[in-house]
C-alpha cells in the first residue's frame, strides 16, 4: 500500500474518533511513517492526551529533528502551508514544528494502533506549564499543569519532577500547585 493510501485510511479512522484520540492517531502516523520516529509531541496536545480531553488545544505542537523533510512530505499528502505551519483542512489538524528543543527532557513512547509516537513526559509538560505560569504570568498554564498532575498522579516520578522544577527555577510554583490540589481534595472530602 502506498503512503498516500495508508494516510487516507488513517484519516478515515481519525474521523470516527473523538479528541484527543483523532489527533493522536494522525500524529502517530506522522511520527512513525513520515518522521521516522524523530518527532515528539509537546505542548497543549500532550496536556489534552494526559487529561483524556479535559483540555482542548487548537493545534499540535511537535519537536522534530527533521522538520523540513517532514513538511515537504506532508505537503505531498495534501497538507497546506499556513505561515510556518501545516494544516490538513479535512480534519482541522494544524501542525506546528517550530524547533527541536527537547534537551534533557524525558519522553513517553505511545503505541497508537500500528504506529508509535513519543510524548513529552507528564513531569516535563508540568514543568513547561509552570515556567509559563511563573515567567509569563499565565494562569491558564498553571491550570493545565494542575490538570496533568491530577490526571497522571499515579504515574508521575515526583523526584524527577522536583528535580526538573528546581533546574527550571519553578520549585515555588510546583509547591503552590501541590498546595492548591490538596485544598481541592480536602474540600471534596468535606
N, C-alpha and C positions, 0 to 999 in steps of 0.2 A: 504494500500500500504506500502511496506517495505521502510525503509530509503534508501536502495540501489536503488530501483526503482524510488523513488522520486528524488534522486540525478541525476540519468540518465536523467530524464525529464528536470530537471533544466539545465543540461549540454546541452541538445538539444536546449533548448530555448536560452541559452547563445551564442551558435554558430551562431545564427541568429542576434545577437545584435552587435553593434559597441562599441568600447572602449569609455568611461569607464563603460557603462551600462552592458556589459558582465561580467566584474569582479565584479561589484557591485551586480549583481544578485547572483553570486556564493558566494560572501562574506556574503550577507544577509542570504542565506540558511545556511551557516556555523554558523553564529552568532545565528540565531534563532533555528535551528534544532539540531545542534551539540554542540554549546557552551551554549545553554540555556540563551541567552541574556547577557552573560558575556564576550563579545568580542566587542571591539571598534576599528574602523578603524582609523588609524593615518598615518602620512607621505605623501609620494607622491601620493598615490591613492586618498587621500582626496583632494589634490590640483587638481588632474585630474577631480574629481567629481565636485568640486566647480567651475571649469573653463570650464565645459562641454567638456572636452577632449582637451583643448588647451595645457595642459601639459600632457605628457605621461610618465609613470613610467614603470619600468621593473618588479615590484613586488608589493605585497600587504603587507603593514605593519599593524600589529594589536597589541593592548594591550589586554591581555586576562588573567583573574584571574584563569582560569582552563586550561592553555595551554597544560600541559602534557596529560590531558584527551582528549582534542580536537585532539592533534596529533595522539594519539592511534586510535581514531575513524576514522580520515581521512585516515590513512594507510589502514584500513579495506575497505574504499571506493575506493581504487585504487591510492591514493596519494603515491608518492615516497619520501623517505628521501634524501635530498641533503645537506650534512653537518648538520647544526642545523635547516634547513628549510625544507618545504614540497613543492613538485611540483606536479601538475596534468598535465602531459605531453600533453594529448589530447587537452587541452585548453591553454597550455603555461601559466598556472596560478601558480605563485610562492608565497607562503605564508610565511611570517616571523613573528614570535611572540616572540621577544626577552625577553620581560618582561611586567609586569603590572605596569605602571608608571604614571597614569593619575593625581593623586593628586587633586589639586583644579580646574583642567580644566573642562570646560563645554562640554557636548556632545549634538549632534542634532540627535534625533531619525528620521529614514527614513524608510518608507514602500516601499518595492520593491516587487510588486506582492503580494504573500501570506506571505512574510517574512519581518522581521524587523531587522535593524542593526543601531547601533549608530555610528556617525561620530564625530571626534574631531571638535569642533565648528570652524567657519571661523576665529573668533578672535584668538583662540588658535593656529590654524595652522599658522596664520600670525606671531604671536609672536615666535612660534617654528622656523620658517624660518628666522626671524630677528635675533634670537640668533645664528643660524648657520652662518649668514652673518657677524655679529659683532665679534663673538668669534672664528670662524674658517675661516673667510675671504672668505666666499662662495658667490660669485656674483650670482651664479645660484639660491641660496636660496633667495636672495634679489628679484630676478626676479619673483620667484614663489610667494613670499609674495605680490608683486605688482599685479600679475595676479589675485590672490584670492581677494585682496582688491577691485580691479576694477570690477571684476565679481559679487561680493557679496555686493557691497557698500550699496544697499538699505536695506539689512537685518542686517548689522553689527551694533552691540551695541558699539558705539565708546567710551563711558565712560568705559565699561568693557575692551575694547581693550587697552585703555590708561592705565588703572589700571594694567593690566597684563604686559604691556610693562614696566611700572615702576617697578613692582615686579621683573621682569627678568633682569632689567638693560639695556633695549634696547630702552628707550624713544628717544634717539638721532637717532637711526636707523629708528624708526617709523616716526619721524619728517622728516627725509630725504626721506622716501618713499612717504609721502604725498606731499612733495615739488616736487619730480620727477613726480608724477602723475599730479599735477597742471600744470607743464611745458608741459606735453604731451597734456593735454586738451587745453591749450592756443594755442599751435602750430597747433592743429587740427582745431581750430576756425579760425585762421588767413588764 
